[in-house]
Amino acid sequence: MESLSEYMERALFNSIYGFYENESLEDHFITPSTLKTRYHEFLIKWIIKNNFRSILELGPGSARFASALKTYSDLSYLGVDRSKNTINRLKEQFKEYSHVSFSNDTVDSYDCIFVQEIFDCCPVNICEYFDDKIFEWMRDSDGSIKKSQLTNSRLEEYAKRLKKSRSISEESFCFVDVEPHQHLITWLFKRTRQYCVIVDYGQQEPQYSQLLGNHSPVRAFRNHQLFHNQWNNPGQYDLTYDVNFTNLSEQWIALGGRVNYFASLAEFLIEKLDWHQIDPFSQERMLFDPRQLGSVFSVLILSKA
Ligand SMILES: C[S@@+](CC[C@H](N)C(=O)[O-])C[C@H]1O[C@@H](n2cnc3c(N)ncnc32)[C@H](O)[C@@H]1O
């Protein structure tokens, strides 16, 4: 048996068969970056307005943001991606642009960091709250889920808080153990000079949609199709879950940082990016539509105190 975070780690990041080592060039579900819109143009205007000079992007993947920055040689951009194949491919693709570079890691700090659809695939464990007890989901070698009871006071407290914040009446629900996000938040805190912009699926805790009865909060996508065998065929599916933004904010504040802004994607585009007119011949409407990306995506801006 293995934990689900161990499974997610190898399914997404294994150096030979991991999904992101092989598949990141394709789009498997719709995000603000994958639509044909002026999204990156507006982000760049915001960067310039704020006088940011150095930009770090965590998980550039297919490098759409970096492509939009090609003509902005006054800005220096580093894309840090865990995938070695991705970094090698992007280094080759952008070799003529000296202000755009890529690496598997960095210790330097940057004016602003962009983290788009990264927390939603950070390997995590799934727990179940039932009868005032916590059970961790484990994966058996055939891909089936087994549940083992935990005595972990941190998780018990967290589950009780989630239950209270949603006024859940159900006897049992599942939730993502957000502890692994702490490592990523600390990494970002050390490397940001001013802002860290997080864009992802998910909401604040009261609407926390990871509490899904007995259904897995982790979803499996491939070619825009949702599959239900997320614990089988490692490397075949992109795995994703809704991010708990309240938790990210709390972890940031605990490090001494400040929450600058939190809103739905549509609000962010209007209020922060000053985007007031939709190009009718593009897919921009989907970014603003509350039934589509406009509200299912949220944006959190964290700053140094
Ligand atoms: C879902 S995509 C990110 C999408 C991209 N940011 C965009 O806007 O199109 C996944 C990419 O992020 C990378 N990635 C995922 N988690 C990461 C992490 N913790 N650190 C660095 N790269 C990561 C993967 O290797 C993959 O190339």
The ligand as a Gaussian input file, in Angstrom:
#p B3LYP/6-31G(d) Opt

LIG

0 1
 C       -0.560000      22.437000     -14.742000
 S        0.897000      22.974000     -15.540000
 C        1.140000      24.604000     -15.033000
 C        0.408000      25.496000     -15.990000
 C        1.159000      26.755000     -16.363000
 N        1.558000      27.491000     -15.184000
 C        0.271000      27.633000     -17.229000
 O       -0.086000      28.714000     -16.812000
 O       -0.060000      27.202000     -18.347000
 C        2.009000      21.961000     -14.806000
 C        3.466000      22.327000     -15.023000
 O        3.925000      22.784000     -13.757000
 C        5.056000      22.027000     -13.354000
 N        5.004000      21.922000     -11.877000
 C        4.031000      21.362000     -11.129000
 N        4.309000      21.484000      -9.820000
 C        5.488000      22.160000      -9.737000
 C        6.286000      22.620000      -8.646000
 N        5.946000      22.397000      -7.387000
 N        7.426000      23.279000      -8.933000
 C        7.790000      23.511000     -10.221000
 N        7.080000      23.108000     -11.306000
 C        5.932000      22.448000     -11.054000
 C        4.936000      20.700000     -14.087000
 O        6.177000      20.058000     -14.258000
 C        4.312000      21.133000     -15.405000
 O        5.265000      21.502000     -16.364000

